[in-house]
Amino acid sequence: MNSAVEHIATDQPPDEAKARDLDYGWQSGNQIELLENGEAYFPRVFDAMRAAQREILLETFILFEDKVGNELQGILIEAAQRGVKVVVSLDGFGCGELSAAFLKTLADAGVMVQMFDPASKTLGIRTNWFRRLHRKIVVVDAEVAFIGGINFSADHLGDFGPEAKQDYSVQVTGPAVADLHHFALAQSGRQVRTRRGWRRRQQRPSPWATDSGEGLVRLIYRDNLQHRDDIEEAYIYALSKAKKRAVIANAYFFPGYRLLREIRNAARRGVQVQLIMQGQPDVLLAKLAARMLYDYLLKDGVVIHEYCQRPLHGKVALVDDDWSTVGSSNLDPLSLALNLEANVLIRDRAFNQQLYDSLATLSKNHCQVIPAKDKPRLWLWRLTVGFLVFHVMRHFPALTGWLPAHKPRLKPFESQAHD
């Protein structure tokens, strides 16, 4: 029995982690830096971990035993051996191929490894597809945090080849790191001290800060308890406020009707709305689903680009000159209705411009524009089918007992069973 490697629950929080149900407010005075792809992300995260003195908290959907995963393993082991508390939470589906030897090496060095809702293969196939831990968060010494869509795998590096992913994360320093630290502790099942500023609020803070100052950051997340729609509502609210421009770059785009309607309505009132979608998909079904919605959006002036250089994996958006969001959440039924996700909302003009410039370069140099048709055909039929498909996917897991709509308990992991 190895108590350093555990299974963690999906939806039911332990009593000491009731902070999961808190609403995190806007924090001012932060420094936010956009990190594009693994070339920018991995060196920054690894340097922060190497400099850690007290604690490393890490959550990721995917960790592979490749050059990135092996480097991460070595850094975490070295940190644990010099007395840093290291807690690593991995998804049981995305990290289901990790070897027992890889995990045991971490645990033997003193790293607390947790596996979120793992399941054995059935006839050689993994069936625990739904309600995944899809967040990507790193917090070091409660002083610097990273959040976005980048996993710990070599396919986020350009030298991986044509299948290398285009993706984004952010580095945050400042008061908002305390919220990310508090959240990461609570989600990992660690003991959390409730302090002033993390009280249960009667009303959730607005996705649009009342102050348009610089360096404003707010953590939002999606769970299967009290925060099922927070990320979706943030997109809807921001788009309803849009006056000038809105850019959404999202890998898997198949939102519900309310969000789809808000995108269309923004374009109708003269907002320059641009979507950047997958043109070279890593999941063909995702591209086909998104294209079912194109006619509905194009006829009202939404500009759609498909990124064709390599698979788009980003989950970012911006509205007007100072609102942005970066995180793990796609705009599809898995992220909006099933998975555990986390984004940050940002009110900062410099960051908004940095993200806009990056996406503008992407759309100008590496995308193809989807032409608007004079008389879109079958758009109503496609929208109807899309609406039905979305809601079937949204509610199907809750209606069928054999899909993982369950609440597994926290229990020790027996490493011998995986040798």
Secondary structure, DSSP 8 states (H G I E B T S, - for coil): -EEEEEEE-SS---GGGGGGG-----B-S-EEEEEEHHHHHHHHHHHHHHT-SSEEEEEES-B-SSHHHHHHHHHHHHHHHTT-EEEEEEETTTTTT--HHHHHHHHHTT-EEEEES----BTTB----SS-B---EEEETTTEEEEES--BSGGGSGGG-TT--B-EEEEEESTHHHHHHHHHHHHTT------TT----SS---SS-S---TTEEEEEEE-SSS-SSHHHHHHHHHHHH-SSEEEEEESSB---HHHHHHHHHHHHTT-EEEEEEESS-SSHHHHHHHHTTHHHHHTTT-EEEEE-SS-B--EEEEETTTEEEEES--BSHHHHHTSBEEEEEEE-HHHHHHHHHHHHHHHHHHEEE----SS--SHHHHHHHHHHHHHHHHHHHHH-TTSS-S----EEE-GGGG-
